[in-house]
Amino acid sequence: MQAESGGLPEIEHRAADLVGRMTLEEKAALTVGRDAWTTISIERLGIPSIRLSDGPTGVRKVIAAPVIGLGTSVPATCFPTESCLGATWDVDLVREVGRAIGRECQATGVQVLLGPGVGLKRSPLCGRNFEYFSEDPALSGELAAAYIDGVQQEGVGTSLKHYVANECETDRLTSDSIVDERTLRELYLRPFEIAVTKAQPWTLMAAYSRLNGPYCTESRYLLRDLPEEWGYQGIFVSDWFAVDDRVASLAGGLHLQMPAAPTAQAVVDAVRDGRLDEAQLDALIRRLLAFILKADAARRPSTTVDFAAHHGLARRAAGEGMVLLKNEGGLLPLAGDSLAEIALLGAFAQEPRFQGAGSSQVNPTRVETLYDEATRLLGTAGHITFARGYDGDAPDPTLLQEAQETARHARAAVVIVGLPVSHDSEGGDRTSLDLPPSHNALVEAVLAVQPRTVVVLQSGAAVAMPWADRVPAIIQAWLGGQGGGGALADILLGRVSPSGKLGETFPARLEDTPAYLHYPDDGQGRAVFAEGLFTGYRWYDARKIEPLFPFGHGLSYTSFSYSNIELDRSTLLDTETLALSLTVRNTGRRAGREIVQIYVREQRPRLRRPEQELKAFASVMLEPGEARVVRFTLSRRDFAFFDPQANAWTVTAGTFDILAGASSREIRLRASVAVRATQPAARPHFDRYSRVETFMAYAEGRAFLGSRLSKALLGPETGEAEPETPASDEVASDPFLLSLPIGRLVVLGTLTEQEMQAIVDCLNADD
Ligand code: BGC
């Protein structure tokens, strides 16, 4: 059973009492939504209805909508999408955004926000990458925990989604994600585990897809076993229309099916004919009621929202997430002469891409454009010209020529390009990394006449940049929310020093990407995660592939030095924590923020591990010349891997490198620590398929098999006497013998079935 929620004894008590007073029909009805966004109320018992709304870019409280479809929603602050927030690496900022969204939920009567998302960016093609933070589980998990904490501090629940491994949109309602246990544990489950253990989201959203067979909405492993292991106290809600079989989903452990569906009778029937245990249903209802009562009690209808302040926060967050990918010759910020005439080229300067398509779409309270904000900020200090440059995907010679003329006469050009809305969209995946031809044509046309060209990209994910080595300055501006235009103007004009760093690798070519050969599916409804642990930078590092821009990369208008890495010990028991510190100094002439990244590498792992893995990070704001000591703590999990054979997180004794970097490919400081394991390596489970070599690694195995194998090796037909010394060298060095499954010795007549079983049992007994 799942752990009982703690800390709310009164609500728990009321929930338990209510379950006892509900009819079977009422219980069944409560497990499915009343409509698209609310749960049912049961007036007779005083059970209230609560409202759930999307998430995660802001609140999307739908006012009028068809059963399926987006409809219109109440105006709300549209914050930067998660790929932009991910690039801030700033837990405090993300918490602040969460709090603001939580307040807007309270003001508009929403009890649960459907977000954040912690899918990992397995392929840059995933249409929903804009809704996810990163390709790295630690970065995703920490930012999600902060976001959840922020929203929930305001008395509003969250729904951490999509649980789990739904990393492509193609056939998402039927696709089966085939992922090995180690990869699941170390990558795809990990952000959920971090966020659950740190922030206890009130709900987790079971994904559309299947995981290794069962639907996520029916999987006991996901809905019962893991939550128990993690101490999860909340409930599971289905993604919208994700339930395939209501009775199977209840048996699996899903509490709430959304949206409304006529499935209650099926539940009643299943209990009546014994297919569903009523006690099990009661346990789910108790937990669901406790959640509903808690959400209802946390309502703060008199909450007021300072939309101007939230807009300011959205702009600041966008500014922190934008990534300066390249800045040759210090072209940026635009200053001095450049200001005399800046050509802004590209329709997005006036009609920005600022959010993705699908359920996360917010009705913004206002939208800033780069053109308006740059014009306003510049005032009389300079002059801005504009040309549209493109309209649609196909290059338009007239628009291109107009843009080229505008660029030719300017002192500097800013070309703003990106993906059309259909490419950053829920429900579909991209098939290439390419920008629309009209956008690439605009970059080329401008470059041909204006060497002082900055390219700004508005996209939720990485795109191909065939012109990257010829453009002096590039900014990844993401889908920056309603303040994105202003944030961009702040950066271009130097009011803000860029400080975002990539939470995802930007590949040089699609063919270099980890899932290239397997994405989105195998043509038989399966998404096979064949690259296993090696996704994101783990892949590029292992394959020694040079990405276009690496994970963790991002430049600034100032510079930073790293020095004095210190560990508090040189030898560490795996039960202890390691304190590490280093000094970062702003060596430039303006204030700026540096993101310090700590990677861990095991020098000689027992099983193959990634070259390095992000384990900690810090965001540090420094005035010119200022230095700060930055401290981190690493603990057992930061050194462990998930040993699939032992089915446990394991630390092997050995030397680990601690790498402090400004990006995954710019390691500035190193230190190492010898880790000593306090527990012996877990013994594998033995059966008839365990190899002879595995038995010979243990004293009991050697004692038992040695003489018998020597005999088998020398063979009775040689006529030689039985050797006196068992476990002879011949056995120990015979690769064929060592590789045999022990059951094969029974087939060969070396052991009887009983003898084999005896040694298998003997070694398992010592587990
Ligand atoms: C999406 C969820 C979303 C839900 C409700 C689904 O299509 O996958 O992320 O929260 O709809 O809009």
Boltz pocket constraint, residues with backbone or C-beta under 6 A from the ligand:
constraints:
  - pocket:
      binder: B
      contacts: [[A, 54], [A, 55], [A, 114], [A, 161], [A, 239], [A, 240], [A, 359]]
      max_distance: 6.0
